[in-house]
Amino acid sequence: MSDAHPAKEIAGSSPTEPLVEVSHLSRFYGPLQAVKDVSFAIRSGEVLGFLGPNGAGKTTTMQILSGNLAPSAGTVRIAGHDMLADPRAAKRQIGYLPEQPPLYRELTVDEFLDYCAALNRIPRPARRDAREAAKDKCGLRDSGRRLIGNLSKGYQQRVGIAQAIIHLPPLVVLDEPTVGLDPIQIREIRALIRELGKTHGVILSTHILPEVQAVCDHVQIINRGELVLNESIAGLERHLKSASLTIAFHHPPAVATLESLPGVTSIKTESEGRLHVFHDIERNPTESIIRLAAEQGWGLYEIRPGRLSLEQLFVELTTDDAAAQDTGT
């Protein structure tokens, strides 16, 4: 392995080329297929929110991306390096913060970051500058001499992120970075992630759905090993606004009648007798509902576009198969 600083190795990479290319990724545990033909790409300057219920295959996918687990099929390329063919070069392009930050509580912040710089093969004369740059990015300028064990959880998370970016990796992978933090700390870490997203590609694994809308450019939802949503935040906002209707009748028809209309995917009952009708984004049943209400005397008195939350969409995409999930992947 070369001792050259990794930042020099990526200086010539094209900003238009994908930073991460995942192609037809699959992983089996015996007869169980935990990841099923997953493909996606990330470019530098993008923050990807990666969501999924427990047992969906999210952790397995993250382990494969970080080089800690080999896929059964498919390829992963990080900054042009194949994870299987050239794992050392590929892993040098990644900074990783697991859910439990890998900290040494008995060290000071400076001692720990110096150690991380050495682990990442940063040349000795460049380590101090790398350490100070990471501290600046993570708001740790005045914390260098403090013992990590004496820091708040929020500042320990900052140290964890600093160790992940000290070697200037093009890709930063963050696993549940705000779990257990208070609201102020959460806002600070989210601001830090947004800042990192300006100069790095970032994969954010989280169960906090508003966090995705607050900091990410793109969102993916995985369920039972398959990607069930892969959308930009802007596209997702359009989808959430236009893929449902709220309706109310004086003489409501049977729910099955509405469910049989073209484009309708499901119906939920709301308060005061209103119905929330979910439909395919390209097949809006509004005209059909108005026509039938007039013909059948349903007494339609309210119909308006609904607005889903990301949480509602997440539930819609993942709960049908939730009972079948029995793995810990």
N, C-alpha and C positions, 0 to 999 in steps of 0.2 A: 504494500500500500504506500502510495506516495505521501510525503509529508507536506506537499503543497497545500496551501489554504484552499478549501473547497470553493470559496467565492471566485477564485481565479479560473476554476474549471468551467464555470457556467457563464462567464462574462460574455462569451460570444454566442450564446444561445438566442434564437430568434423569438421575440415576444409573441409572434403569430402562431408558433408551433405549440401544441398541447404540452403542458408541463407534466401532466399525468395522463397516461393512456391505459385504460383497463379494457381488455378485449375478451369477451366470451369466458368470463371467469366462473369456474365451478369448483366446489369442494365437497368431497364425500367423507363421512365418518362411517366406515363400513357400508351398510346398505342405505344409510340416511344421507340425502343430499342437502347440505346446509346452505350452499350458495348455488344458484341455478342460472348459468349463462348471463352473468351480469357484465354490462359494458357501459362505460362512460368516460368522459375526458374533463380535465380541468386545465385552465390556463393561468399563467401568472397574473396576479392582481384580482383573482376571484376567491370568494369565500363560499365554500360549499357546506350546507347544512345536511348532515347525514342522520336520518331518523329511522326508527324502527322499534316495534315492541320487543319485549324480552323474548328470546328464542327465534328472532326473525332472521338471523344470519349477519347482523350488523358487526358484532365483535369479531366473528370469523373473517369478514371482509376487511376490517381494519387490521387484523393481524397479518393477513396476506399482503396488504398494501405496505405495511411497515417492514416486511421481510421476515417476520417471526413465524410464519406458517407458509408452507408450500401449497400452491393450488393443485387440485387434481387435474384441471385442464384450464387453458386460457393463459393470457400473458399480462404482465404489469410492466410498464415502462415509466421510469421516473427521470425527467429531464433527458430523455433519449437513451437511458441505460436500462437494459432488460434485467428485471429482478432475479431471474433464474440464471441467465447466461453470465451476468456481471454483477453479482449481488453487492460486492463491496462498493463499487462505484455508485450503484443505485441507492444504497443506504446512506452514502455520504450526502445525498441530496435531500435528506429527510431530517427534520427536527420533530421529536415526539414527546408529548406530555401525556402520560397515562392518567387514569382517573385518580390514582394515588401518586402524587409527585415523588420521584425517586430522590429524596433529599437526605442528607446527612445532618441531623439536627445538632450534632456536637461541633460542626464547623461554622465559621462565619460565612457570610454571603460571599465575600471575596475569595476565601479559601475554597469554597465549593465550586465557584465558577472558574477559578484557575484550574482546578482538578478536571472539570468538564472540558475546558479548552484543551488540556493535555490529552484527554480521552479522544477528542475529535481531531487529533494530530495537527492542531494549530501550532506553527513554529514558535519556540519559546519567546523570541523577541516580539512577536505579534500578540501574545496572549493578553497582556495588560490592556492593550487597545481594544481587543475583542471583548474582554470582560467589561470594560467601561462603556462600550457601545451598547452591549446587551442590557446593562443596568440603566442606561439612559432611556432606552426604548421601553423598559418595563417599570419605570418610576422608582428605581432602587438606588438612585444616586447617593442618598444619605444613609443607606443601610449596609454599606459594605463591611463594616466592622462588627455588625450585630450577629449574635448567634442565631442560626436558623430556628433552633428550638424555642427561642424567645419571641419570634415573630407571630403576628396574627395569622390566621388561616389565609386571609386574603393576600397578605404579603408573601406567604409561603407559596401560594399559587403563582405570584409574580416571579419568584425565584425559579419555580418549575418551568415557566415559559421562557425565562432568561436562559436556562440551560438548554432549552430546545432550539434557541435561535443563535446561540453564541458563535456557531460556525457558519453563519449566514446561509442556511439551507434554503433552496428555492421553495420547498414544500414544508409546511408546518402542520402537523396532525395533533389536534387537541381533543382529548377524550373527557367529556363532562368537566370542563374547566371551572364552572361556577357552582358546582354542587357544594352545599354546606356553607355558602357565603351569605353575609347579610346583604340587604338591598343596596347599600352604598358600595360595598365591595363588588357586587354583581355589576353595577353600572360601570365601575372603573375597569373591570376585566373585559367587559363588552367593548368599551371604548378602545382598550388596548388591542383587542382582536380586530376591530375595524381598522386601526392604524396598521397592524401587521398585514392586513389584506391589501394595502396599497402597494407593497413591495414584495410580497410573497404570495404563493398559492396557499390557501388554508382549508383544511378539512376539519369541520367542527362536528363532533359527535355529541349529541345532547338529547335529553328527554324533555327539556324545557322549550315548548313550542314557540312562545313569544320571542324567545332568544333568537330563533332562526329568522323570524321576520325583522328583528331589530338589527342583526349584524350580517346576514348572509345575502349573497347575490343569486344563489341557486339553491334549490332544495331537492333532495332525493329521499324517498321513503322506500324501505325494503320490508317485505313481508313474506315469511316462509321461504326465504332465500331468493326471491325475485324482486326486481325493481318495479314497484307499482306506480311510482310517480317520479318523474325526472323533469323538472320545470324551473325556469328562471323565476325569481321573486316577482318580477313585473308580470310575467305570464300567469303566475299563480294568483296574483291580485285580481287579474281579469277573470280568471276561472272562478274564484270565490264570489265575485260579484254577479256572475251571469249564469251559474249552473243550478239555480234553484228558484222556486217561486213560493210566496206565501199567499194562501187563498182562504176564503171563508164563504160559506153558503148559509142561507136560511134553511134550506132543505138539502142537507149534504147527501151526495150519492155514496154508495158503498166504496170503500177504499179500493177494492179490487177493480172497480170500474175505472178509476183514475190510473191505477197501476198498469192497466192494459193499453193506455194511450201510447202512441209511438214516441220514443225518446225518454219516457219516464223510467227512472231506475229504482226509486224507492220513495216512500212517503212516511212522514212522521207526524204524529198529532202534537200540536202545540197547545198553549193555554187558550181559554175562551173559544174552543172549538175550531181554531184555525188549523190548517194543514200546511206542512212544509213539504213541497214537492221537489225532489231532486231529479235532474234530467241531464241527458247528454248535452254537452256544451253546443253541439252543432244541430241539435233537434229540440227546439224550444216548443213546448206544448201549449203555449198561451192561447193561440187562436183556436185550437181544438177545444180547450176547456171553455172558452167564452161561447163558442158555437153550441156545444152540447148543453151548457148551462141554460141557454136560451131555449133550446129545443125541448129539454127535459123538465124545465121548471125548477131548477135547483136553487134559484134565488141567489145567484152570485152577487155579493156586495163588496168584496175586496179581492183584488189580485195585484200583486206587486212583486218585482224582482226581489228575491231573498239575498242575503249575504251570509255565506258560510264563514266560520272561523277556521283557521288552520287546524285547530283541535277537532272540530267536527269532521273536516275532510280526512284527517288522520284516522279517526274512528271509523269513518265510512270505508276507508281503504284497507283497514287491518282487522276489524272485529269479526267479519264473517268467518275467518279461519282461525280466530284466536283459540278456540277450544281444541283445535288440532295440534297446537304448538306444545310440544313436550320436550324440547331440547333446551340446552343452556347456551347455544351458540349466539 
